[in-house]
Amino acid sequence: MNQEESYVIVIYGGTAAGIVAALQAKLMGKSVVVIEQGRRIGGLTSGGLGDTDVGMKEAIGGLSLEFYRRVARKYGQDGACWLFEPKIALEVLLEWVQESGIEVVYGERLDLKDGVTKQGTEIIAVRMESGKVYNGRMFIDATYEGDLMAKAGVSYVVGRESNAQYGETLNGIHTGNELPSGIDPYVVKGVPESGLLRRVNPDAGGRAGDGDTKVQAYNFRMCLTNNPDNRLEIEKPEGYDEADYEILFRAIEQGQSSKFFKLNRVTPDKTDSNNNSGISTDYNGMNHSYPEADYAAREQIWHAHRVYQQGYVWTIQNHPRVPAEIRAVYKPWGLPRDEFVDTGHWTPQLYIRESRRMLGDYVVTEHVVRRKDKVADSVGMGSYAMDSHHTQYYVNADGHVSSEGGFYERLAAPYPISYRAIMPKEQECTNLLVPVCVSATHAAYGSIRMEPVFMILGQSAATAAVLALDGDGIVQHVDYKSLHAELVQAQQMLYSEA
């Protein structure tokens, strides 16, 4: 097999954003390859997130909307369908790939040591761990981690800016407890000498609004079923440690009786089950090293999250320290036999809510999301609430366990996202676009980071890439009027009347 392949556009990451970008490139007549690190395309869209974080439906157009229409047709529905099973999402994406003749390469990961070859500001080729080399004239990083972006020498941020940096209100350390009050933080209640409970920090690490390098929590979006004919019981995982759930037990003792995890139906007998409170399926505080970690360390983090979350569900369903009436609510739910059949019915996709964020010449801030700052070069719209999950547990001023980092602030109207948010600084890289790890603050990214928006930005990135190729090959030189015209023709929603 030839170890070196050449394409016009190379897309790293088979997320929904990557597949949509490839489809748009093919529609515009360019050769394209999608390099997917794993064995399943679609990222979170096919990985369990079937209760779509849609925000305001009028903000979704183009191929992103077409995806949800195709899902609807699978269920014999008209219009768009925002609730669906993982297997249906995967079917739609695989059919798109087949119909369009998109080449997808599976199981290839970027060489993190020396995987990007550049001449000046231009990426020439990327090399995988296997030694395979993909030459291209234009590159799109559609991964959740932003590895290609980072290894291409593009500036980025990990963690939270201070509120002061951009004059924001939601950034930085964000106190505000989503746990019952009065949870003792010590291994032996009332005895500081016994040490703090696991994952509980002695303080928040700074004052409210201060920046840090922590990232919001990850988990798995579980597809569960209560259909006995399709259900596999969730077993206690190997490596289970009861001490990991002491905060849960104490939250129950302090009065928590619900919101242990969501049971949002995507069909009458299947769920998209997500985190639902300060103590839930998020493995708070255990992912802070993930963005910069190598593959082996990331796999360890993935495994630790799997053990924690599977163990958490088993605990809620079976542990004697969980009252019988709570166990009874969750006990009927298990893993569907007809989902994720290649990976033991558990999704392979960890929910990387936030990793690296590009630092371009333009940064989307809270002011853009609140429509206070105007955007003249929109390539799509966001509309979901500014939403961050927790980053950690800590001992608050009252001497009790508190969650930190969570916020959820609804928006009044959709807002435009600038073309400049998906392109690096010209002096750093001229033939790369980044539709997922976009140039935005933590506060603003809390709204942008939704699957429909990633698909929108993937389509717009591919459109801009083609226009750059038809010009001087520099993405920063793309004429916005020409890009706007192409996006309007593609039925992208670019501005709101509100």
BELKAGI-V5707 format. One record per pair of residues at least 12 apart in sequence whose ideal C-beta (glycine too) atoms are under 10 Angstrom apart, sorted by the first residue. I is the first residue (numbers start at 0). J is the second residue. Records with the same first field share a line. If there is no record, write none. Layout:
I = J  J
//
This chain:
0 = 131
1 = 131  132
2 = 126  127  129  130  131  132
3 = 124  126  130  131  132  133  134
4 = 32  102  104  124  131  132  133  134  135
5 = 30  32  124  132  133  134  135  136
6 = 24  29  30  31  32  33  102  133  134  135  136  137  138
7 = 24  28  29  30  31  32  134  135  136  137  464  465  468
8 = 20  21  23  24  25  27  29  30  31  32  33  135  136  137  138  139  430  432  460  461  464  465  468
9 = 30  31  32  33  34  122  124  125  133  134  135  136  137  138  139  140  147  430  431
10 = 24  31  32  33  34  35  101  103  133  135  137  138  139  140  141  142  147  432  434  457  460  461  464
11 = 32  33  34  35  36  107  108  109  114  115  125  127  133  135  138  139  140  141  142  145  146  147  148  431
12 = 33  34  35  36  40  42  109  139  140  141  142  143  144  145  146  147  434  435  436  457
13 = 33  34  35  36  37  38  39  40  41  42  45  92  96  101  103  104  105  141  142
14 = 33  35  40  41  42  43  44  45  46  92  141  142  143  348  351  434  435  450  453  454  457
15 = 40  41  42  43  44  45  46  48  62  63  66  88  91  92  141  435  450  451  453  454  457
16 = 41  42  44  63  139  140  141  142  143  433  434  435  450  452  453  454  455  456  457  458  460  461
17 = 31  33  34  35  40  41  42  101  103  139  140  141  142  434  435  453  454  457  460  461
18 = 33  35  40  41  42  44  45  62  66  91  92  93  95  96  99  101  103  141  454  457
19 = 44  61  62  63  65  66  92  95  141  434  453  454  455  456  457  458  459  460  461
20 = 33  62  101  139  141  432  434  453  454  456  457  458  459  460  461  462  464
21 = 33  40  95  96  99  101  102  103  139  141  457  461
22 = 62  65  66  92  95  96  98  99  101  454  457  458  461
23 = 61  62  99  457  458  459  460  461  462  463  464  465  485  489
24 = 99  101  137  139  458  460  461  462  464  465  468
25 = 95  96  98  99  100  101  102  461
26 = 62  99  458  461  462  465  489
27 = 461  462  464  465  466  468  469  485  489
28 = 465  469
29 = 136  137  461  464  465  468  469
30 = 100  102  135  136
31 = 99  100  101  102  103  135  137  139  461  464  465
32 = 101  102  103  104  107  133  135
33 = 96  101  102  103  104  105  139  141
34 = 102  103  104  105  106  107  108  109  125  127  131  133  141  142  147
35 = 103  104  105  106  107  108  141  142
36 = 104  105  106  107  108  109  127  128  142  144  146  294
37 = 105  106  107  108  342  347  348
38 = 105  106  341  342  347
39 = 85  89  92  93  105  339  341  342  346  347  348
40 = 88  89  92  93  95  96  101  103  105
41 = 66  85  88  89  91  92  93  348  450
42 = 88  92  141  142  143  348  350  351  435  450  453
43 = 85  88  143  219  220  346  348  349  350  351  352  448  449  450  453
44 = 66  67  70  83  85  88  89  91  92  348  450  451  453  454
45 = 83  84  85  86  87  88  89  90  91  92  93  339  346  348  450
46 = 85  88  89  219  220  222  339  346  347  348  349  350  450
47 = 84  85  88  218  219  220  221  222  223  265  270  271  272  273  338  339  345  346  347  348  350
48 = 83  85  88  219  220  222  265  271  273  346  348  350  449  450
49 = 70  80  81  82  83  84  85  86  87  88  220  222  263  264  265  266  269  270  271  338
50 = 81  82  83  220  261  263  264  265  270  271  272  273
51 = 66  67  70  79  80  81  82  83  88  265  271  383  449  450  451
52 = 81  273  382  383  384  386  446  448  449  450  451  452
53 = 67  79  81  82  382  383  449  450  451  452
54 = 380  381  382  383  384  409  410  413  446  449  451  452
55 = 380  381  382  383  410  411  412  413  492  495  497
56 = 78  79  81  382  413  451  492
57 = 380  382  412  413  492  495  496  497
58 = 379  380  381  382  383  410  412  413  414  415  451  452  455  492  493  494  495
59 = 79  81  379  380  382  413  449  451  452  454  455  491  492
60 = 379  380  451  455  458  486  487  489  490  491  492  493
61 = 379  454  455  457  458  459  462  486  487  488  489  490  491  492  493
62 = 95  454  455  457  458  459  461  489  490  491
63 = 79  379  450  451  452  453  454  455  456  457  458  490  491  492
64 = 78  79  451  454  455  490  491  492
65 = 79  91  95  454  458  489  490
66 = 79  80  88  91  92  95  450  451  454
67 = 79  80  81  82  83  88  91  451  454
68 = 80  91
69 = 87  88  90  91  92  94  95
70 = 82  83  84  87  88  90  91
71 = 83  91
72 = 91
73 = 86  87  88  90  91  94
74 = 87  266
79 = 451
80 = 265
81 = 265  451
82 = 263  264  265  266  269  271
83 = 265  266  269  271
84 = 222  224  265  266  269  271  335  337  338
85 = 220  222  265  269  271  335  337  338  339  346  348
86 = 222  269  335  337  338  339  340
87 = 265  266  338
88 = 450
89 = 338  339
104 = 127  129  131  133
106 = 127  128  129
107 = 125  126  127  128  129  131  133
108 = 127  128  129  146  294
109 = 125  126  127  128  133  140  142  144  146  147  149  150  294
110 = 125  126  127  128  129  130  131  132  146  150
111 = 128  146  149  150  292  293  294
112 = 126  128  150  293
113 = 126  150
114 = 126  127  128  132  146  147  150  151
115 = 138  146  147  148  149  150  151  152  428  431
116 = 132  134  151
117 = 150  151  152  427  428  429  430  431
119 = 426  428  429
120 = 151  152  423  424  425  426  427  428  429  430  431  473  475
121 = 136  137  138  151  428  429  430  431  472  473
122 = 134  135  136  137  138  147  150  151  152  428  429  430  431
123 = 135  136  138  430
124 = 138
125 = 138  140  146  147  150  151
128 = 294
135 = 430  431  464
136 = 430  464  467  468  472
137 = 429  430  431  432  460  461  463  464  465  467  468  472  474
138 = 151  428  430  431  432  433  464  474
139 = 421  430  431  432  433  434  435  457  460  461  463  464  474
140 = 153  355  357  421  423  431  432  433  434  435  436  460
141 = 432  433  434  435  436  453  454  456  457  460  461
142 = 351  354  355  433  435  436
143 = 217  289  290  348  349  350  351  352  353  354  355  435  436  448  453
144 = 289  290  291  292  297  351  354  355  435  436
145 = 157  290  351  354  355  356  357  433  435  436  437
146 = 290  294  354  355  436
147 = 428  431  433  436
148 = 355  356  357  423  427  428  431  432  433  435  436
149 = 290  291  354  355  357  436
151 = 423  427  428  430  431  433
152 = 423  426  427  428  431
153 = 355  357  358  359  422  423  424  427  428  431  433  436  438
154 = 355  357  358  359  360  423  424  426  427  428  438
155 = 290  291  354  355  356  357  358  359  423  433  436  438
156 = 210  212  290  355  356  357  358  362  436  438  439  440  441  444
157 = 211  212  213  214  287  288  289  290  291  353  354  355  356  441
158 = 171  210  211  212  213  214  215  287  290  353  355  356  390  441
159 = 171  172  173  208  209  210  211  212  213  214  215  353  387  390  404  440  441  442
160 = 208  209  210  211  356  362  364  440  441  442  443
161 = 205  206  208  209  210  211
162 = 207  208  209  210  365  440  442
163 = 208  209  210
164 = 208  210  362  364  440
165 = 362  363  364  365  366  440  442  443
166 = 364  365  366
167 = 208  364  365  366  368  369  385  440  441  442  443
168 = 208  365  369  385  406  408  442
169 = 208  365  368  385  386  387  406  407  408  440  441  442  443  445
170 = 208  209  210  364  365  385  387  406  440  441  442  443  445
171 = 205  206  207  208  209  210  211  404  440  441  442
172 = 202  203  204  205  206  207  208  209  210  211  213  390  391  393  403  404
173 = 203  207  208  215  387  389  390  402  403  404  405  406  441  442
174 = 203  206  207  208  393  395  396  401  402  403  404  405
175 = 207  277  389  401  402  403  404  405  406
176 = 277  389  392  395  397  399  400  401  402  403  405
177 = 258  275  276  277  278  279  388  389  401  402  403  404  405
178 = 246  249  250  253  255  276  277  278  389  392  395  399  400  401  402
179 = 249  250  251  252  253  254  255  256  276  277  278  399  400
180 = 253  254  395  397  399  400  401
181 = 249  250  252  253  254  397  398  399  400
182 = 196  199  245  246  248  249  250  252  253  255  277  278  392  394  395  399  400  401
183 = 196  245  249  252  253  394  398  399  400
184 = 196  199  200  201  246  249  392  393  394  395  398  399  400  401
185 = 199  394  398  400
186 = 199  242  245
188 = 249  252
189 = 398
191 = 394  398
195 = 392  393  394  400
196 = 242  243  245  246  249  392  394  400
197 = 240  242  243  244  245  246  284  285  392
198 = 243  245  246  282  283  284  285  307  391  392  393  400
199 = 245  246  283  284  391  392  393  394  400  401
200 = 213  284  391  392  393  394  400  403
201 = 393  394
202 = 393  394  395  396  403
203 = 390  391  392  393  394  395  396  401  403  404
204 = 390  391  393  403
207 = 403
210 = 441
211 = 287  390  391  404  441
212 = 287  288  290  291
213 = 284  286  287  389  390  391  403  404  441
214 = 284  286  287  288  289  290  351  352  353  354  355  356  387  388  390  404  441
215 = 281  283  286  287  352  353  386  387  388  389  390  391  404  405  406  441  444  445  448
216 = 274  279  280  281  282  283  284  285  286  287  304  350  352  353  387  388  389  390  391  402  404  405
217 = 274  280  281  282  283  285  286  289  300  301  304  308  349  350  351  352  353  354  388
218 = 260  272  273  274  279  280  281  282  283  286  304  305  307  308  311  349  350  352  388
219 = 272  273  274  280  281  282  301  304  305  307  308  309  345  346  347  348  349  350
220 = 261  263  270  271  272  273  274  280  346  348  349  350
221 = 233  260  261  262  270  271  272  273  280  308  309  312  332  334  335  338  345  346
222 = 265  266  269  270  271  272  334  335  337  338  339  344  345  346
223 = 260  261  262  268  269  270  271  272  312  329  331  332  333  334  335  338
224 = 266  267  268  269  270  331  332  333  334  335  336  337  338  344
225 = 262  264  267  268  269  270  330  331  332  333  335
226 = 266  267  268  269  331  332  333  335  336  337
227 = 268  331  333
228 = 268  336
229 = 268  269  333  334  335  336  337  338
230 = 268  331  332  333  334  335  336  344
231 = 333  334  335  336  343  344  345
232 = 313  316  317  330  332  333  334
233 = 308  309  310  311  312  313  315  316  317  329  330  332  333  334  344  345
234 = 309  310  312  313  317  333  334
235 = 306  309  310  312  313  314  316  317  318
236 = 302  305  306  307  308  309  310  311  312  313
237 = 306  309  310
238 = 302  303  305  306  307  309  310
239 = 306  307  309  310  311  313  314
240 = 306  307  310
241 = 310  314  318  320
243 = 282  285  303  306  307  310  311  314
244 = 278  307  310  311  313  314  315  318  320  321
245 = 320  400
246 = 277  278  283  392  400  402
247 = 259  278  279  311  314  315  318  320  321
248 = 278  314  318  320  321
249 = 278  320  399  400
250 = 276  277  278  279  400
251 = 278  315  318  320  321  322  325
252 = 320
253 = 399  400
255 = 276  277  278  325
256 = 322  324  325  328
257 = 275  276  325  328
258 = 274  275  276  277  278  279
259 = 274  275  276  278  279  280  311  312  314  315  316  321  325  328  329
260 = 272  273  274  275  276  278  279  280  281  308  311  312  315  329  332
261 = 273  274  275  276  279  280
262 = 275  328  329  331  332
263 = 275
266 = 335
268 = 332  335
269 = 332  335  337  338
270 = 332  335
272 = 308  312  329  332
273 = 350  388
274 = 308  350  352  388  389  405
276 = 389  402  405
277 = 389  392  400  401  402  403  405
278 = 311  389  392  400  402
279 = 308  311  315  388  389
280 = 304  307  308  309  311  312  315  350
281 = 304  307  308  311  350  352  388  389  390  402  405
282 = 300  303  304  305  306  307  308  311  349
283 = 307  388  389  390  391  392  402  403  404  405
284 = 389  390  391  392  393  402  403  404
285 = 300  303  304  307  391
286 = 300  301  303  304  349  350  351  352  353  354  390
287 = 300  390  391
288 = 300
289 = 301  304  349  351  353  354
290 = 351  353  354  355  356  436
291 = 354  355
292 = 354
297 = 349  351
300 = 349
301 = 347  348  349  351
302 = 349
304 = 349  350
305 = 345  346  347  349
308 = 345  349
309 = 334  345
312 = 329  332  333  334
313 = 329
314 = 326  329
315 = 328  329  330  332
316 = 328  329  330  331  332  333
317 = 329  330
334 = 346
350 = 388
351 = 435  436  448
352 = 386  387  388  444  445  448
353 = 387  388  390  436  439  441  444  445  448
354 = 435  436  448
355 = 433  435  436
356 = 420  433  435  436  437  438  439  440  441  443  444  447  448
357 = 420  421  422  423  424  427  431  432  433  435  436  437  438  439
358 = 423  424  427  438  439  440
359 = 417  419  420  421  422  423  424  425  427  433  437  438  439  475
360 = 419  420  422  423  424  425  426  427  438  475
361 = 374  376  417  418  419  420  421  422  424  438  439
362 = 417  419  420  437  438  439  440  443
363 = 381  414  415  416  417  419  420  421  437  438  439  440  442  443  444  446  447
364 = 439  440  442  443
365 = 385  408  439  440  441  442  443  445  446
366 = 414  440  442  443
367 = 381  414  415  416  417  420  439  440  443  446  447
368 = 381  382  383  384  385  408  410  413  414  416  439  440  442  443  444  445  446  447
369 = 385  408  410  411  412  414  442  443  446
370 = 410  411  412  413  414  415  495  497
371 = 414
372 = 414  417
373 = 415  417
374 = 414  415  416  417  418  419  420  493  494
375 = 415  417  418  419  479  483  494
376 = 415  416  417  418  419  420  477  479  480  482  483  493
377 = 414  415  416  417  418  420  459  479  482  483  486  491  492  493  494  495
378 = 415  416  417  418  419  420  421  422  432  434  455  456  458  459  460  462  463  479  482  483  486  491  493
379 = 413  415  416  417  418  420  421  434  447  451  452  453  454  455  456  457  458  459  460  486  491  492  493
380 = 412  413  414  415  416  447  451  452  455  491  492  493  494  495
381 = 410  413  414  415  416  437  439  443  444  445  446  447  448  449  451  452  455  456
382 = 409  410  411  412  413  414  446  447  449  451  452  492  495
383 = 407  409  410  413  445  446  447  448  449  451  452
384 = 406  407  408  409  410  445  446  449
385 = 406  407  408  409  410  441  442  443  444  445  446  447
386 = 405  406  407  408  409  444  445  446  448  449
387 = 404  405  406  407  408  441  442  444  445  446  448
388 = 402  404  405  406  407  445
389 = 401  402  403  404  405  406
390 = 402  403  404  405  441
391 = 403  404
392 = 404
404 = 441
406 = 442  445
407 = 445
408 = 442  445  446
409 = 446
410 = 446  497
411 = 497
412 = 495  496  497
413 = 446  492  493  494  495  496  497
414 = 443  446  447  494  495  497
415 = 492  493  494  495
416 = 434  437  439  443  446  447  452  455  456  459  493
417 = 437  438  439  479
418 = 432  456  459  460  462  463  474  475  477  479  482  483  486
419 = 437  438  475  479
420 = 433  434  437  438  439  443  447  456
421 = 433  434  435  436  437  438  439  456  457  459  460  463  474
422 = 437  438  460  463  467  473  474  475  477
423 = 438  474  475
424 = 438  475
425 = 473  474  475  476
426 = 475
428 = 473  474  475
429 = 467  471  472  473  474  475  476
430 = 464  467  468  472  473  474  475
431 = 460  464  474
432 = 456  457  459  460  461  462  463  464  467  474  477
433 = 456  460
434 = 452  453  454  455  456  457  458  459  460  461  463
435 = 447  448  452  453  456  457  460
436 = 448
437 = 452  453  456  460
455 = 486  491  492  493
456 = 491
458 = 486  489  490  491
459 = 482  485  486  489  491  493
460 = 474
461 = 489
462 = 477  481  482  485  486  488  489  491
463 = 475  477  479  481  482  485  486
464 = 477
465 = 477  482  485
466 = 478  479  481  482  484  485
467 = 482
469 = 481
//
